[in-house]
Amino acid sequence: MAPAEPEPDAEPAKQSPKSLFWVCAAVTVVIGAFQYSHSLSGTGGLNALAVLGLIVMTVLELALAGIYALCALERTDLHQRVYGRLDLFQAMTILFVAAVLVGVLIPPRTSTALGLLLPFGIAYWLYHLKSAEKSE
């Protein structure tokens, strides 16, 4: 008798969202590093507005990376209610928009923060993918 082949489990499918959330967290941190390097290499030096913008940008990007990491660790879910009818994904959207606005407006004005669209787009897809699975 030939040995039976192992049955494919559902584990690789379960790992995929976790891996994508880790990628989102890493990309968010890397984009923050690029934002810092570009702002610090500005020719005019840093003024008070740029320093305040970098501080706010750091807090927002660390919050986004933290949400992605918590989702990767399965400690939370994007569908979890945060306040009233506001779920975690909607709160994350507010953080994302604020991070992009601050990132674009801090001197020198660049579009480096627009790179946050990639991890946000992946999270958007995962949020709606899970919604579609729930409705089936």
N, CA, C and O atoms as a printed pandas DataFrame, in Angstrom:
     atom_number atom_name residue_name chain_id  residue_number  x_coord  y_coord  z_coord
0              1         N          MET        A               1    0.835   -1.178    0.000
1              2        CA          MET        A               1    0.000    0.000    0.000
2              3         C          MET        A               1    0.874    1.234    0.000
3              4         O          MET        A               1    1.877    1.315    0.710
4              5         N          ALA        A               2    0.485    2.154   -0.782
5              6        CA          ALA        A               2    1.206    3.431   -0.832
6              7         C          ALA        A               2    0.762    4.305    0.334
7              8         O          ALA        A               2   -0.409    4.297    0.712
8              9         N          PRO        A               3    1.674    5.039    0.888
9             10        CA          PRO        A               3    1.276    5.909    1.997
10            11         C          PRO        A               3    0.298    6.983    1.510
11            12         O          PRO        A               3    0.416    7.538    0.418
12            13         N          ALA        A               4   -0.648    7.231    2.367
13            14        CA          ALA        A               4   -1.655    8.238    2.021
14            15         C          ALA        A               4   -1.012    9.620    2.016
15            16         O          ALA        A               4   -0.195    9.954    2.874
16            17         N          GLU        A               5   -1.402   10.402    1.037
17            18        CA          GLU        A               5   -0.871   11.765    0.965
18            19         C          GLU        A               5   -1.566   12.625    2.017
19            20         O          GLU        A               5   -2.761   12.471    2.269
20            21         N          PRO        A               6   -0.812   13.523    2.621
21            22        CA          PRO        A               6   -1.434   14.371    3.642
22            23         C          PRO        A               6   -2.480   15.287    3.020
23            24         O          PRO        A               6   -2.321   15.793    1.909
24            25         N          GLU        A               7   -3.536   15.478    3.765
25            26        CA          GLU        A               7   -4.599   16.358    3.281
26            27         C          GLU        A               7   -4.164   17.808    3.438
27            28         O          GLU        A               7   -3.565   18.183    4.447
28            29         N          PRO        A               8   -4.467   18.606    2.446
29            30        CA          PRO        A               8   -4.131   20.030    2.592
30            31         C          PRO        A               8   -5.013   20.665    3.658
31            32         O          PRO        A               8   -6.236   20.525    3.621
32            33         N          ASP        A               9   -4.393   21.364    4.609
33            34        CA          ASP        A               9   -5.202   22.008    5.650
34            35         C          ASP        A               9   -5.559   23.429    5.238
35            36         O          ASP        A               9   -5.112   23.958    4.220
36            37         N          ALA        A              10   -6.372   23.999    6.074
37            38        CA          ALA        A              10   -6.781   25.387    5.856
38            39         C          ALA        A              10   -5.774   26.348    6.477
39            40         O          ALA        A              10   -5.979   27.562    6.439
40            41         N          GLU        A              11   -4.699   25.831    7.044
41            42        CA          GLU        A              11   -3.725   26.688    7.744
42            43         C          GLU        A              11   -3.056   27.709    6.825
43            44         O          GLU        A              11   -2.941   28.865    7.231
44            45         N          PRO        A              12   -2.602   27.362    5.602
45            46        CA          PRO        A              12   -1.995   28.394    4.757
46            47         C          PRO        A              12   -2.961   29.533    4.449
47            48         O          PRO        A              12   -2.539   30.685    4.357
48            49         N          ALA        A              13   -4.240   29.237    4.289
49            50        CA          ALA        A              13   -5.207   30.307    4.022
50            51         C          ALA        A              13   -5.360   31.189    5.246
51            52         O          ALA        A              13   -5.588   32.392    5.116
52            53         N          LYS        A              14   -5.238   30.611    6.434
53            54        CA          LYS        A              14   -5.350   31.397    7.652
54            55         C          LYS        A              14   -4.103   32.239    7.864
55            56         O          LYS        A              14   -4.194   33.319    8.448
56            57         N          GLN        A              15   -2.957   31.789    7.416
57            58        CA          GLN        A              15   -1.715   32.523    7.573
58            59         C          GLN        A              15   -1.655   33.744    6.668
59            60         O          GLN        A              15   -0.996   34.726    7.011
60            61         N          SER        A              16   -2.313   33.707    5.544
61            62        CA          SER        A              16   -2.200   34.783    4.573
62            63         C          SER        A              16   -2.599   36.152    5.133
63            64         O          SER        A              16   -1.833   37.101    4.968
64            65         N          PRO        A              17   -3.757   36.305    5.787
65            66        CA          PRO        A              17   -4.070   37.635    6.333
66            67         C          PRO        A              17   -3.065   38.079    7.394
67            68         O          PRO        A              17   -2.729   39.261    7.470
68            69         N          LYS        A              18   -2.585   37.147    8.210
69            70        CA          LYS        A              18   -1.595   37.517    9.220
70            71         C          LYS        A              18   -0.328   38.035    8.560
71            72         O          LYS        A              18    0.239   39.036    9.000
72            73         N          SER        A              19    0.114   37.368    7.519
73            74        CA          SER        A              19    1.319   37.795    6.814
74            75         C          SER        A              19    1.118   39.158    6.166
75            76         O          SER        A              19    2.014   40.002    6.183
76            77         N          LEU        A              20   -0.056   39.364    5.598
77            78        CA          LEU        A              20   -0.332   40.655    4.969
78            79         C          LEU        A              20   -0.369   41.784    5.988
79            80         O          LEU        A              20    0.086   42.892    5.702
80            81         N          PHE        A              21   -0.904   41.516    7.167
81            82        CA          PHE        A              21   -0.898   42.544    8.210
82            83         C          PHE        A              21    0.528   42.855    8.670
83            84         O          PHE        A              21    0.845   44.006    8.968
84            85         N          TRP        A              22    1.394   41.827    8.729
85            86        CA          TRP        A              22    2.792   42.094    9.080
86            87         C          TRP        A              22    3.459   42.942    8.010
87            88         O          TRP        A              22    4.245   43.836    8.322
88            89         N          VAL        A              23    3.148   42.666    6.758
89            90        CA          VAL        A              23    3.702   43.473    5.667
90            91         C          VAL        A              23    3.222   44.918    5.788
91            92         O          VAL        A              23    3.998   45.854    5.595
92            93         N          CYS        A              24    1.943   45.094    6.107
93            94        CA          CYS        A              24    1.401   46.447    6.275
94            95         C          CYS        A              24    2.119   47.195    7.393
95            96         O          CYS        A              24    2.442   48.374    7.245
96            97         N          ALA        A              25    2.368   46.520    8.505
97            98        CA          ALA        A              25    3.066   47.163    9.626
98            99         C          ALA        A              25    4.487   47.547    9.223
99           100         O          ALA        A              25    4.942   48.650    9.527
100          101         N          ALA        A              26    5.181   46.652    8.548
101          102        CA          ALA        A              26    6.563   46.928    8.139
102          103         C          ALA        A              26    6.625   48.065    7.128
103          104         O          ALA        A              26    7.480   48.945    7.237
104          105         N          VAL        A              27    5.734   48.056    6.153
105          106        CA          VAL        A              27    5.731   49.116    5.139
106          107         C          VAL        A              27    5.417   50.467    5.773
107          108         O          VAL        A              27    5.993   51.481    5.379
108          109         N          THR        A              28    4.519   50.494    6.741
109          110        CA          THR        A              28    4.195   51.746    7.420
110          111         C          THR        A              28    5.413   52.300    8.143
111          112         O          THR        A              28    5.660   53.505    8.093
112          113         N          VAL        A              29    6.175   51.449    8.811
113          114        CA          VAL        A              29    7.376   51.902    9.521
114          115         C          VAL        A              29    8.430   52.386    8.526
115          116         O          VAL        A              29    9.093   53.394    8.769
116          117         N          VAL        A              30    8.589   51.681    7.418
117          118        CA          VAL        A              30    9.576   52.082    6.410
118          119         C          VAL        A              30    9.197   53.425    5.798
119          120         O          VAL        A              30   10.066   54.264    5.563
120          121         N          ILE        A              31    7.924   53.634    5.543
121          122        CA          ILE        A              31    7.482   54.918    4.988
122          123         C          ILE        A              31    7.753   56.037    5.988
123          124         O          ILE        A              31    8.144   57.138    5.599
124          125         N          GLY        A              32    7.547   55.762    7.267
125          126        CA          GLY        A              32    7.883   56.753    8.286
126          127         C          GLY        A              32    9.366   57.084    8.277
127          128         O          GLY        A              32    9.743   58.246    8.430
128          129         N          ALA        A              33   10.210   56.076    8.099
129          130        CA          ALA        A              33   11.655   56.315    8.036
130          131         C          ALA        A              33   12.014   57.161    6.817
131          132         O          ALA        A              33   12.854   58.056    6.910
132          133         N          PHE        A              34   11.389   56.885    5.682
133          134        CA          PHE        A              34   11.628   57.698    4.491
134          135         C          PHE        A              34   11.185   59.144    4.715
135          136         O          PHE        A              34   11.861   60.083    4.293
136          137         N          GLN        A              35   10.046   59.309    5.383
137          138        CA          GLN        A              35    9.545   60.657    5.661
138          139         C          GLN        A              35   10.544   61.419    6.537
139          140         O          GLN        A              35   10.825   62.592    6.292
140          141         N          TYR        A              36   11.079   60.744    7.560
141          142        CA          TYR        A              36   12.067   61.373    8.430
142          143         C          TYR        A              36   13.324   61.725    7.660
143          144         O          TYR        A              36   13.840   62.836    7.782
144          145         N          SER        A              37   13.819   60.790    6.872
145          146        CA          SER        A              37   15.071   61.054    6.155
146          147         C          SER        A              37   14.912   62.198    5.174
147          148         O          SER        A              37   15.833   62.995    4.996
148          149         N          HIS        A              38   13.761   62.289    4.537
149          150        CA          HIS        A              38   13.548   63.377    3.584
150          151         C          HIS        A              38   13.413   64.718    4.310
151          152         O          HIS        A              38   13.941   65.732    3.853
152          153         N          SER        A              39   12.709   64.717    5.432
153          154        CA          SER        A              39   12.533   65.966    6.173
154          155         C          SER        A              39   13.844   66.430    6.800
155          156         O          SER        A              39   14.122   67.629    6.830
156          157         N          LEU        A              40   14.644   65.504    7.296
157          158        CA          LEU        A              40   15.905   65.876    7.937
158          159         C          LEU        A              40   16.980   66.269    6.935
159          160         O          LEU        A              40   17.929   66.968    7.289
160          161         N          SER        A              41   16.842   65.828    5.690
161          162        CA          SER        A              41   17.831   66.191    4.678
162          163         C          SER        A              41   17.441   67.462    3.929
163          164         O          SER        A              41   18.095   67.834    2.955
164          165         N          GLY        A              42   16.382   68.125    4.379
165          166        CA          GLY        A              42   15.964   69.376    3.739
166          167         C          GLY        A              42   17.060   70.417    3.827
167          168         O          GLY        A              42   17.805   70.464    4.806
168          169         N          THR        A              43   17.157   71.240    2.818
169          170        CA          THR        A              43   18.248   72.207    2.749
170          171         C          THR        A              43   18.064   73.364    3.725
171          172         O          THR        A              43   19.050   73.942    4.181
172          173         N          GLY        A              44   16.837   73.711    4.050
173          174        CA          GLY        A              44   16.601   74.866    4.904
174          175         C          GLY        A              44   16.650   74.571    6.384
175          176         O          GLY        A              44   16.470   75.488    7.185
176          177         N          GLY        A              45   16.883   73.345    6.784
177          178        CA          GLY        A              45   16.867   73.000    8.193
178          179         C          GLY        A              45   15.446   72.797    8.685
179          180         O          GLY        A              45   14.494   72.904    7.912
180          181         N          LEU        A              46   15.303   72.509    9.950
181          182        CA          LEU        A              46   13.993   72.245   10.522
182          183         C          LEU        A              46   13.504   73.470   11.290
183          184         O          LEU        A              46   14.239   74.054   12.086
184          185         N          ASN        A              47   12.277   73.841   11.044
185          186        CA          ASN        A              47   11.666   74.895   11.846
186          187         C          ASN        A              47   10.686   74.248   12.820
187          188         O          ASN        A              47   10.523   73.028   12.823
188          189         N          ALA        A              48   10.041   75.056   13.635
189          190        CA          ALA        A              48    9.143   74.531   14.667
190          191         C          ALA        A              48    7.967   73.776   14.048
191          192         O          ALA        A              48    7.530   72.762   14.591
192          193         N          LEU        A              49    7.457   74.258   12.927
193          194        CA          LEU        A              49    6.334   73.597   12.266
194          195         C          LEU        A              49    6.727   72.204   11.761
195          196         O          LEU        A              49    5.944   71.259   11.860
196          197         N          ALA        A              50    7.925   72.087   11.229
197          198        CA          ALA        A              50    8.391   70.792   10.732
198          199         C          ALA        A              50    8.585   69.809   11.881
199          200         O          ALA        A              50    8.240   68.634   11.754
200          201         N          VAL        A              51    9.126   70.271   12.984
201          202        CA          VAL        A              51    9.332   69.392   14.139
202          203         C          VAL        A              51    7.989   68.927   14.688
203          204         O          VAL        A              51    7.818   67.745   14.984
204          205         N          LEU        A              52    7.030   69.850   14.828
205          206        CA          LEU        A              52    5.696   69.476   15.300
206          207         C          LEU        A              52    5.039   68.490   14.335
207          208         O          LEU        A              52    4.410   67.525   14.768
208          209         N          GLY        A              53    5.182   68.726   13.043
209          210        CA          GLY        A              53    4.628   67.814   12.049
210          211         C          GLY        A              53    5.241   66.435   12.124
211          212         O          GLY        A              53    4.537   65.434   11.988
212          213         N          LEU        A              54    6.558   66.366   12.342
213          214        CA          LEU        A              54    7.216   65.064   12.459
214          215         C          LEU        A              54    6.777   64.318   13.708
215          216         O          LEU        A              54    6.653   63.093   13.691
216          217         N          ILE        A              55    6.541   65.048   14.789
217          218        CA          ILE        A              55    6.067   64.398   16.018
218          219         C          ILE        A              55    4.667   63.823   15.806
219          220         O          ILE        A              55    4.397   62.678   16.167
220          221         N          VAL        A              56    3.784   64.625   15.220
221          222        CA          VAL        A              56    2.414   64.157   14.961
222          223         C          VAL        A              56    2.439   62.995   13.979
223          224         O          VAL        A              56    1.718   62.013   14.155
224          225         N          MET        A              57    3.259   63.103   12.954
225          226        CA          MET        A              57    3.381   62.038   11.957
226          227         C          MET        A              57    3.868   60.744   12.595
227          228         O          MET        A              57    3.384   59.663   12.259
228          229         N          THR        A              58    4.823   60.850   13.511
229          230        CA          THR        A              58    5.338   59.667   14.200
230          231         C          THR        A              58    4.245   58.982   15.002
231          232         O          THR        A              58    4.100   57.761   14.943
232          233         N          VAL        A              59    3.482   59.754   15.746
233          234        CA          VAL        A              59    2.407   59.185   16.565
234          235         C          VAL        A              59    1.368   58.503   15.678
235          236         O          VAL        A              59    0.923   57.397   15.988
236          237         N          LEU        A              60    0.979   59.144   14.589
237          238        CA          LEU        A              60   -0.038   58.568   13.698
238          239         C          LEU        A              60    0.458   57.299   13.021
239          240         O          LEU        A              60   -0.271   56.311   12.941
240          241         N          GLU        A              61    1.698   57.320   12.535
241          242        CA          GLU        A              61    2.217   56.135   11.855
242          243         C          GLU        A              61    2.464   54.987   12.815
243          244         O          GLU        A              61    2.257   53.828   12.454
244          245         N          LEU        A              62    2.904   55.286   14.036
245          246        CA          LEU        A              62    3.060   54.215   15.017
246          247         C          LEU        A              62    1.710   53.635   15.419
247          248         O          LEU        A              62    1.604   52.435   15.675
248          249         N          ALA        A              63    0.677   54.471   15.477
249          250        CA          ALA        A              63   -0.665   53.966   15.776
250          251         C          ALA        A              63   -1.139   53.037   14.656
251          252         O          ALA        A              63   -1.695   51.972   14.926
252          253         N          LEU        A              64   -0.923   53.436   13.407
253          254        CA          LEU        A              64   -1.319   52.586   12.281
254          255         C          LEU        A              64   -0.535   51.273   12.283
255          256         O          LEU        A              64   -1.113   50.200   12.113
256          257         N          ALA        A              65    0.779   51.363   12.476
257          258        CA          ALA        A              65    1.601   50.148   12.509
258          259         C          ALA        A              65    1.188   49.258   13.677
259          260         O          ALA        A              65    1.202   48.033   13.555
260          261         N          GLY        A              66    0.825   49.856   14.800
261          262        CA          GLY        A              66    0.365   49.082   15.954
262          263         C          GLY        A              66   -0.936   48.351   15.677
263          264         O          GLY        A              66   -1.105   47.202   16.085
264          265         N          ILE        A              67   -1.855   49.010   14.985
265          266        CA          ILE        A              67   -3.119   48.358   14.622
266          267         C          ILE        A              67   -2.855   47.176   13.704
267          268         O          ILE        A              67   -3.425   46.100   13.885
268          269         N          TYR        A              68   -1.979   47.382   12.708
269          270        CA          TYR        A              68   -1.652   46.277   11.798
270          271         C          TYR        A              68   -1.006   45.120   12.560
271          272         O          TYR        A              68   -1.328   43.958   12.311
272          273         N          ALA        A              69   -0.100   45.431   13.484
273          274        CA          ALA        A              69    0.572   44.384   14.247
274          275         C          ALA        A              69   -0.412   43.641   15.150
275          276         O          ALA        A              69   -0.341   42.418   15.269
276          277         N          LEU        A              70   -1.329   44.372   15.787
277          278        CA          LEU        A              70   -2.330   43.709   16.632
278          279         C          LEU        A              70   -3.237   42.799   15.806
279          280         O          LEU        A              70   -3.632   41.728   16.268
280          281         N          CYS        A              71   -3.561   43.217   14.603
281          282        CA          CYS        A              71   -4.368   42.359   13.729
282          283         C          CYS        A              71   -3.561   41.131   13.289
283          284         O          CYS        A              71   -4.116   40.040   13.163
284          285         N          ALA        A              72   -2.269   41.302   13.056
285          286        CA          ALA        A              72   -1.428   40.165   12.672
286          287         C          ALA        A              72   -1.282   39.174   13.825
287          288         O          ALA        A              72   -1.207   37.965   13.605
288          289         N          LEU        A              73   -1.241   39.682   15.034
289          290        CA          LEU        A              73   -1.148   38.816   16.210
290          291         C          LEU        A              73   -2.503   38.256   16.627
291          292         O          LEU        A              73   -2.597   37.489   17.586
292          293         N          GLU        A              74   -3.536   38.636   15.914
293          294        CA          GLU        A              74   -4.925   38.233   16.177
294          295         C          GLU        A              74   -5.394   38.658   17.568
295          296         O          GLU        A              74   -6.193   37.966   18.199
296          297         N          ARG        A              75   -4.901   39.781   18.032
297          298        CA          ARG        A              75   -5.358   40.344   19.305
298          299         C          ARG        A              75   -6.589   41.204   19.108
299          300         O          ARG        A              75   -7.343   41.448   20.050
300          301         N          THR        A              76   -6.790   41.661   17.885
301          302        CA          THR        A              76   -7.957   42.468   17.551
302          303         C          THR        A              76   -8.350   42.175   16.111
303          304         O          THR        A              76   -7.655   41.458   15.391
304          305         N          ASP        A              77   -9.458   42.735   15.720
305          306        CA          ASP        A              77   -9.998   42.544   14.379
306          307         C          ASP        A              77  -10.443   43.908   13.869
307          308         O          ASP        A              77  -10.852   44.761   14.656
308          309         N          LEU        A              78  -10.367   44.115   12.580
309          310        CA          LEU        A              78  -10.776   45.397   12.024
310          311         C          LEU        A              78  -12.273   45.654   12.193
311          312         O          LEU        A              78  -12.721   46.794   12.068
312          313         N          HIS        A              79  -13.043   44.614   12.472
313          314        CA          HIS        A              79  -14.490   44.764   12.662
314          315         C          HIS        A              79  -14.858   45.057   14.120
315          316         O          HIS        A              79  -16.030   45.282   14.423
316          317         N          GLN        A              80  -13.901   45.058   15.002
317          318        CA          GLN        A              80  -14.175   45.293   16.429
318          319         C          GLN        A              80  -14.655   46.722   16.641
319          320         O          GLN        A              80  -14.093   47.665   16.083
320          321         N          ARG        A              81  -15.683   46.871   17.437
321          322        CA          ARG        A              81  -16.232   48.190   17.742
322          323         C          ARG        A              81  -15.297   48.931   18.690
323          324         O          ARG        A              81  -14.832   48.372   19.683
324          325         N          VAL        A              82  -15.030   50.189   18.373
325          326        CA          VAL        A              82  -14.157   51.006   19.194
326          327         C          VAL        A              82  -14.980   51.945   20.068
327          328         O          VAL        A              82  -14.757   52.052   21.274
328          329         N          TYR        A              83  -15.931   52.621   19.436
329          330        CA          TYR        A              83  -16.761   53.579   20.153
330          331         C          TYR        A              83  -18.100   53.666   19.433
331          332         O          TYR        A              83  -18.157   54.087   18.277
332          333         N          GLY        A              84  -19.165   53.276   20.098
333          334        CA          GLY        A              84  -20.486   53.328   19.472
334          335         C          GLY        A              84  -20.539   52.464   18.225
335          336         O          GLY        A              84  -20.273   51.264   18.279
336          337         N          ARG        A              85  -20.880   53.077   17.108
337          338        CA          ARG        A              85  -20.950   52.348   15.841
338          339         C          ARG        A              85  -19.627   52.384   15.082
339          340         O          ARG        A              85  -19.521   51.799   14.004
340          341         N          LEU        A              86  -18.635   53.050   15.620
341          342        CA          LEU        A              86  -17.332   53.192   14.980
342          343         C          LEU        A              86  -16.507   51.928   15.206
343          344         O          LEU        A              86  -16.207   51.573   16.346
344          345         N          ASP        A              87  -16.139   51.247   14.110
345          346        CA          ASP        A              87  -15.300   50.067   14.271
346          347         C          ASP        A              87  -13.831   50.441   14.057
347          348         O          ASP        A              87  -13.519   51.576   13.700
348          349         N          LEU        A              88  -12.945   49.489   14.277
349          350        CA          LEU        A              88  -11.512   49.758   14.233
350          351         C          LEU        A              88  -11.064   50.205   12.848
351          352         O          LEU        A              88  -10.181   51.055   12.735
352          353         N          PHE        A              89  -11.647   49.656   11.803
353          354        CA          PHE        A              89  -11.251   50.061   10.458
354          355         C          PHE        A              89  -11.618   51.520   10.201
355          356         O          PHE        A              89  -10.844   52.247    9.579
356          357         N          GLN        A              90  -12.779   51.958   10.667
357          358        CA          GLN        A              90  -13.173   53.357   10.478
358          359         C          GLN        A              90  -12.262   54.291   11.270
359          360         O          GLN        A              90  -11.898   55.363   10.787
360          361         N          ALA        A              91  -11.895   53.888   12.479
361          362        CA          ALA        A              91  -10.956   54.691   13.271
362          363         C          ALA        A              91   -9.590   54.727   12.590
363          364         O          ALA        A              91   -8.919   55.759   12.593
364          365         N          MET        A              92   -9.181   53.602   12.008
365          366        CA          MET        A              92   -7.917   53.540   11.295
366          367         C          MET        A              92   -7.948   54.440   10.062
367          368         O          MET        A              92   -6.929   55.028    9.697
368          369         N          THR        A              93   -9.104   54.549    9.422
369          370        CA          THR        A              93   -9.244   55.427    8.268
370          371         C          THR        A              93   -9.014   56.880    8.670
371          372         O          THR        A              93   -8.368   57.631    7.940
372          373         N          ILE        A              94   -9.536   57.276    9.821
373          374        CA          ILE        A              94   -9.316   58.641   10.311
374          375         C          ILE        A              94   -7.829   58.881   10.575
375          376         O          ILE        A              94   -7.295   59.933   10.224
376          377         N          LEU        A              95   -7.164   57.903   11.193
377          378        CA          LEU        A              95   -5.726   58.020   11.438
378          379         C          LEU        A              95   -4.951   58.098   10.121
379          380         O          LEU        A              95   -4.005   58.876    9.998
380          381         N          PHE        A              96   -5.350   57.301    9.156
381          382        CA          PHE        A              96   -4.683   57.279    7.856
382          383         C          PHE        A              96   -4.792   58.630    7.159
383          384         O          PHE        A              96   -3.795   59.157    6.666
384          385         N          VAL        A              97   -6.002   59.195    7.113
385          386        CA          VAL        A              97   -6.203   60.484    6.441
386          387         C          VAL        A              97   -5.397   61.575    7.148
387          388         O          VAL        A              97   -4.776   62.412    6.493
388          389         N          ALA        A              98   -5.408   61.565    8.467
389          390        CA          ALA        A              98   -4.632   62.553    9.218
390          391         C          ALA        A              98   -3.138   62.395    8.941
391          392         O          ALA        A              98   -2.437   63.394    8.779
392          393         N          ALA        A              99   -2.639   61.152    8.884
393          394        CA          ALA        A              99   -1.218   60.915    8.628
394          395         C          ALA        A              99   -0.818   61.405    7.241
395          396         O          ALA        A              99    0.244   62.006    7.077
396          397         N          VAL        A             100   -1.650   61.155    6.255
397          398        CA          VAL        A             100   -1.330   61.612    4.899
398          399         C          VAL        A             100   -1.348   63.135    4.838
399          400         O          VAL        A             100   -0.457   63.738    4.241
400          401         N          LEU        A             101   -2.349   63.763    5.446
401          402        CA          LEU        A             101   -2.411   65.229    5.434
402          403         C          LEU        A             101   -1.202   65.850    6.127
403          404         O          LEU        A             101   -0.590   66.779    5.600
404          405         N          VAL        A             102   -0.862   65.342    7.296
405          406        CA          VAL        A             102    0.293   65.888    8.011
406          407         C          VAL        A             102    1.565   65.614    7.231
407          408         O          VAL        A             102    2.428   66.485    7.129
408          409         N          GLY        A             103    1.693   64.415    6.679
409          410        CA          GLY        A             103    2.891   64.061    5.927
410          411         C          GLY        A             103    3.090   64.900    4.682
411          412         O          GLY        A             103    4.224   65.211    4.317
412          413         N          VAL        A             104    2.007   65.270    4.032
413          414        CA          VAL        A             104    2.113   66.089    2.820
414          415         C          VAL        A             104    2.388   67.550    3.172
415          416         O          VAL        A             104    3.051   68.255    2.412
416          417         N          LEU        A             105    1.886   68.004    4.308
417          418        CA          LEU        A             105    1.998   69.417    4.644
418          419         C          LEU        A             105    3.266   69.805    5.388
419          420         O          LEU        A             105    3.614   70.986    5.402
420          421         N          ILE        A             106    3.982   68.853    6.013
421          422        CA          ILE        A             106    5.184   69.262    6.739
422          423         C          ILE        A             106    6.283   69.638    5.762
423          424         O          ILE        A             106    6.431   69.011    4.712
424          425         N          PRO        A             107    7.049   70.654    6.104
425          426        CA          PRO        A             107    8.130   71.081    5.205
426          427         C          PRO        A             107    9.247   70.044    5.174
427          428         O          PRO        A             107    9.471   69.421    6.212
428          429         N          PRO        A             108    9.936   69.811    4.130
429          430        CA          PRO        A             108    9.609   70.217    2.777
430          431         C          PRO        A             108    8.433   69.407    2.258
431          432         O          PRO        A             108    8.355   68.200    2.487
432          433         N          ARG        A             109    7.548   70.048    1.580
433          434        CA          ARG        A             109    6.306   69.397    1.139
434          435         C          ARG        A             109    6.629   68.332    0.091
435          436         O          ARG        A             109    7.095   68.635   -1.007
436          437         N          THR        A             110    6.371   67.088    0.457
437          438        CA          THR        A             110    6.605   65.964   -0.457
438          439         C          THR        A             110    5.401   65.041   -0.419
439          440         O          THR        A             110    4.486   65.218    0.386
440          441         N          SER        A             111    5.417   64.091   -1.271
441          442        CA          SER        A             111    4.318   63.122   -1.319
442          443         C          SER        A             111    4.755   61.764   -0.777
443          444         O          SER        A             111    4.162   60.745   -1.130
444          445         N          THR        A             112    5.773   61.731    0.070
445          446        CA          THR        A             112    6.267   60.475    0.634
446          447         C          THR        A             112    5.175   59.770    1.424
447          448         O          THR        A             112    5.083   58.542    1.395
448          449         N          ALA        A             113    4.346   60.535    2.130
449          450        CA          ALA        A             113    3.307   59.944    2.973
450          451         C          ALA        A             113    2.224   59.247    2.158
451          452         O          ALA        A             113    1.457   58.449    2.696
452          453         N          LEU        A             114    2.160   59.545    0.867
453          454        CA          LEU        A             114    1.170   58.868    0.032
454          455         C          LEU        A             114    1.469   57.374   -0.109
455          456         O          LEU        A             114    0.615   56.607   -0.555
456          457         N          GLY        A             115    2.667   56.970    0.267
457          458        CA          GLY        A             115    3.007   55.552    0.278
458          459         C          GLY        A             115    2.173   54.770    1.277
459          460         O          GLY        A             115    2.083   53.545    1.191
460          461         N          LEU        A             116    1.560   55.474    2.231
461          462        CA          LEU        A             116    0.686   54.811    3.195
462          463         C          LEU        A             116   -0.573   54.249    2.532
463          464         O          LEU        A             116   -1.312   53.482    3.149
464          465         N          LEU        A             117   -0.811   54.627    1.292
465          466        CA          LEU        A             117   -1.957   54.077    0.556
466          467         C          LEU        A             117   -1.830   52.571    0.353
467          468         O          LEU        A             117   -2.837   51.864    0.342
468          469         N          LEU        A             118   -0.607   52.072    0.192
469          470        CA          LEU        A             118   -0.423   50.632   -0.031
470          471         C          LEU        A             118   -0.877   49.805    1.165
471          472         O          LEU        A             118   -1.725   48.930    0.993
472          473         N          PRO        A             119   -0.352   50.037    2.380
473          474        CA          PRO        A             119   -0.833   49.222    3.498
474          475         C          PRO        A             119   -2.307   49.467    3.809
475          476         O          PRO        A             119   -3.018   48.548    4.215
476          477         N          PHE        A             120   -2.767   50.702    3.621
477          478        CA          PHE        A             120   -4.179   50.970    3.866
478          479         C          PHE        A             120   -5.052   50.229    2.856
479          480         O          PHE        A             120   -6.108   49.706    3.212
480          481         N          GLY        A             121   -4.616   50.183    1.605
481          482        CA          GLY        A             121   -5.367   49.456    0.587
482          483         C          GLY        A             121   -5.439   47.966    0.875
483          484         O          GLY        A             121   -6.472   47.337    0.645
484          485         N          ILE        A             122   -4.348   47.398    1.375
485          486        CA          ILE        A             122   -4.359   45.980    1.747
486          487         C          ILE        A             122   -5.313   45.747    2.910
487          488         O          ILE        A             122   -6.072   44.777    2.909
488          489         N          ALA        A             123   -5.277   46.634    3.906
489          490        CA          ALA        A             123   -6.187   46.505    5.053
490          491         C          ALA        A             123   -7.639   46.672    4.614
491          492         O          ALA        A             123   -8.524   45.978    5.114
492          493         N          TYR        A             124   -7.884   47.585    3.686
493          494        CA          TYR        A             124   -9.229   47.790    3.140
494          495         C          TYR        A             124   -9.726   46.508    2.477
495          496         O          TYR        A             124  -10.872   46.101    2.667
496          497         N          TRP        A             125   -8.855   45.883    1.703
497          498        CA          TRP        A             125   -9.218   44.638    1.022
498          499         C          TRP        A             125   -9.509   43.533    2.032
499          500         O          TRP        A             125  -10.492   42.806    1.893
500          501         N          LEU        A             126   -8.649   43.402    3.058
501          502        CA          LEU        A             126   -8.864   42.364    4.070
502          503         C          LEU        A             126  -10.133   42.623    4.876
503          504         O          LEU        A             126  -10.838   41.683    5.243
504          505         N          TYR        A             127  -10.422   43.873    5.149
505          506        CA          TYR        A             127  -11.634   44.237    5.892
506          507         C          TYR        A             127  -12.870   43.811    5.112
507          508         O          TYR        A             127  -13.787   43.214    5.675
508          509         N          HIS        A             128  -12.897   44.114    3.830
509          510        CA          HIS        A             128  -14.065   43.770    3.018
510          511         C          HIS        A             128  -14.075   42.304    2.609
511          512         O          HIS        A             128  -15.141   41.750    2.339
512          513         N          LEU        A             129  -12.923   41.671    2.559
513          514        CA          LEU        A             129  -12.870   40.236    2.287
514          515         C          LEU        A             129  -13.535   39.474    3.422
515          516         O          LEU        A             129  -14.309   38.547    3.182
516          517         N          LYS        A             130  -13.242   39.853    4.630
517          518        CA          LYS        A             130  -13.851   39.182    5.788
518          519         C          LYS        A             130  -15.345   39.489    5.854
519          520         O          LYS        A             130  -16.128   38.637    6.274
520          521         N          SER        A             131  -15.753   40.691    5.448
521          522        CA          SER        A             131  -17.177   41.019    5.407
522          523         C          SER        A             131  -17.912   40.141    4.412
523          524         O          SER        A             131  -19.034   39.703    4.667
524          525         N          ALA        A             132  -17.271   39.883    3.267
525          526        CA          ALA        A             132  -17.899   39.041    2.251
526          527         C          ALA        A             132  -17.990   37.597    2.727
527          528         O          ALA        A             132  -18.957   36.902    2.416
528          529         N          GLU        A             133  -16.980   37.135    3.487
529          530        CA          GLU        A             133  -17.036   35.772    4.029
530          531         C          GLU        A             133  -18.151   35.623    5.055
531          532         O          GLU        A             133  -18.799   34.579    5.122
532          533         N          LYS        A             134  -18.377   36.667    5.857
533          534        CA          LYS        A             134  -19.415   36.616    6.874
534          535         C          LYS        A             134  -20.803   36.578    6.246
535          536         O          LYS        A             134  -21.698   35.914    6.770
536          537         N          SER        A             135  -20.995   37.283    5.128
537          538        CA          SER        A             135  -22.324   37.351    4.527
538          539         C          SER        A             135  -22.690   36.076    3.760
539          540         O          SER        A             135  -23.865   35.839    3.478
540          541         N          GLU        A             136  -21.685   35.250    3.422
541          542        CA          GLU        A             136  -21.989   34.020    2.664
542          543         C          GLU        A             136  -22.519   32.920    3.537
543          544         O          GLU        A             136  -22.817   31.832    3.045
